[in-house]
Amino acid sequence: MRSIGNVERNAAVGDEPPLTAEQFALPAEHRWQRNFSARCRWAAAALRRRPPRYASV
């Protein structure tokens, strides 16, 4: 925390009532799917077509 105001605001959140299920689910709508290539058919197919990194001995 860089300022006393930030510390006070963050500490005050603990005095609030807990989030409802509706409020808790709201950020999930804006979630960034980080494993994008695994969900794309074209990217998964490209990974399967890629030659092996090292030749087997």
C-alpha positions as CSV (number, residue, x, y, z in Angstrom):
1,M,0.0,0.0,0.0
2,R,1.5,3.3,-1.0
3,S,-0.8,5.6,0.9
4,I,-2.7,5.7,4.2
5,G,-5.9,6.3,2.3
6,N,-5.5,3.1,0.3
7,V,-4.9,1.2,3.6
8,E,-8.0,2.7,5.2
9,R,-10.2,1.9,2.2
10,N,-9.0,-1.7,2.0
11,A,-9.4,-2.3,5.7
12,A,-12.9,-0.9,5.6
13,V,-14.0,-3.5,3.1
14,G,-13.7,-6.1,5.8
15,D,-16.5,-4.4,7.7
16,E,-18.9,-4.8,4.8
17,P,-21.4,-7.7,4.6
18,P,-20.4,-10.7,2.5
19,L,-21.1,-10.7,-1.2
20,T,-24.3,-12.3,-2.5
21,A,-24.1,-15.2,-4.9
22,E,-25.2,-12.8,-7.7
23,Q,-22.5,-10.3,-6.9
24,F,-19.9,-13.0,-6.6
25,A,-20.8,-14.4,-10.0
26,L,-20.7,-11.0,-11.8
27,P,-16.9,-10.8,-12.4
28,A,-17.0,-14.3,-14.0
29,E,-18.7,-12.8,-17.0
30,H,-15.6,-10.7,-17.6
31,R,-13.1,-13.4,-17.1
32,W,-10.2,-13.6,-19.6
33,Q,-9.8,-17.1,-20.8
34,R,-6.0,-17.4,-20.8
35,N,-5.8,-20.8,-22.4
36,F,-7.2,-19.5,-25.7
37,S,-5.2,-21.8,-28.0
38,A,-6.6,-25.0,-26.4
39,R,-10.1,-23.8,-27.1
40,C,-9.5,-23.1,-30.8
41,R,-9.8,-26.0,-33.2
42,W,-7.4,-24.4,-35.7
43,A,-4.8,-23.8,-33.1
44,A,-5.1,-27.3,-31.7
45,A,-4.8,-28.7,-35.2
46,A,-1.7,-26.6,-35.9
47,L,-0.1,-27.9,-32.7
48,R,-0.8,-31.5,-33.8
49,R,0.8,-30.9,-37.3
50,R,4.0,-29.4,-35.9
51,P,7.0,-31.7,-36.3
52,P,8.7,-32.9,-33.2
53,R,11.4,-30.7,-31.7
54,Y,14.0,-33.4,-31.4
55,A,14.6,-36.4,-33.6
56,S,14.1,-39.6,-31.7
57,V,17.3,-41.7,-31.5
